[in-house]
Amino acid sequence: NNGDFQVKVLRKKHKCNPQWKVQRALTTFLTNRYKELITANPFIKLNYIQSVVKTELGININISKARKTKLNVLKEIEIDVIEELASGFPPLFLRFYTCFDALRRGFLVGCRPLLGMDGCYLKGIAKGELLTVVARDANNQMFPLAWCVVKVESTTSWTWFLEILKRDIGTPDGCGWTFISDQQ
C-alpha cells in the first residue's frame, strides 16, 4: 500500500509491429542534430536528409519536416554571418557598378538609342538598391546594359551611375540618346 508494484508474469515475446514514424520528431531537435551536416553542404537534397535520419535514428520523417530542418539551419547560418559582419566593423560598402564589355559592344552595335532606367530594393543579407539600365534590341527584346548596387536610391547615386555609363558607351554629352525612367 505504499505505492510499490510487483511484476508477477513477464512475457518476453510480444507481437507489436515496430513503427518507424514518430509524430513528435521536432524540427528543433533535427535542426540541432544535423546542423553540422547541413552547414557543410548547404545544397544537400531533402531526400538525403530523410535517409540520414532513417539510418541514424531509425525514424521516417516527411519531406516537409526535412525542408523545415534545412531552412532552420540555413537561417541560423545567415544570422551568424550577419552578426559576424556587424560585430565591430564599420560598413565599408558604398556602391558597385557593372557593365560587361560584351554587353556594351552588343548594345552599341545592335540596339536602339533608347535606354530604360529603374531601381528596386534588395532584400536578404545585402541591403540596398539595384539600379539598372536596359535597352531594346533589334528583336524588341530587353537587353541589359549596366547595373549597380547602391546604399540608397538618390540623385547622387543616379548621377554617379549615369556618368560612368556615359563614359562606357562613349557619349560624353548624351546627344542622340533617349532615357526613360520609372518616374516619367
Secondary structure, DSSP 4 states (H G I P E B T S, - for coil): --S------------PPP--B-TT--HHHHHHHTHHHHHH-TT--HHHHHHHHHHHH--B--HHHHHHHHHHHHHHHHHHHHHHHHSSPPP---EEEE--HHHHHHHHHHEEEEEEEEEEEE-SSS-EEEEEEEEEETTS-EEEEEEEEESS--HHHHHHHHHHHHHHHT-SS-TT-EEEETT-
